[in-house]
């Protein structure tokens, strides 16, 4: 399982191999950066063992989104290949649902309260080819409408990400057919809703800790009994600031 988080940092790719804390960054300037051979080489040489990848982007920039989409596709190919090899090596052992690899794509474009519309968008089944395109277009437009009208807080233009989002949706249907050798992409809203975060910026809390505690109580931040809480706050002293 790997997570890829999309943030507006610049046109950079960061990856972190958690075990040895090996940090690498590259600034991508080449017009061929999004080509399949280039991305495939990057995945195979540096990213295939990464547990967490940060992808910085200028929102809506077609060349960056093209690279990002190709990166997601190559990562799923890589993980599917590894899963298939593992399945062959353990052909005599009993398979479980946990054998299927999953790439978790965390997008800044969606806040955590939008998770229901992402889940609904990804809830799909394999269909006949003649029905697939029509269904994909309908599902995407419904996602955009819900994003803008039901929430309307983040305000990103989702249309440049259409190919990426549709690939993620299709991976769910493909995984249900191909079984444990496939790799699905799970979409996540990864950020505190803008209207909630604004309360902290307006200094409506006596301390940041009060804000963090309230966000934890509604599920937007990890609670104190979760390991991630200590990773986020104790080492940085963020709670006391």
Secondary structure, DSSP 8 states (H G I E B T S, - for coil): -EEEEEESS-SEEEEEETTTTEEEEEE---TTTTSHHHHHHHIIIIITT-SEEEEE--TT-HHHHHHHHHHHHHHHHHHHHHHHHHHHHTTTS---GGGSEEEEEEEEEEEGGGHHHHHHHH------HHHHHHHHHHHHHHHHHIIIIII-SS----GGGHHHHHHHHHHHHHHHHHGGGSEEEEEEEEE--HHHHHHHHTT-SSSHHHHHHHHHHTTSS--TTSHHHHHHHTTTTGGG-
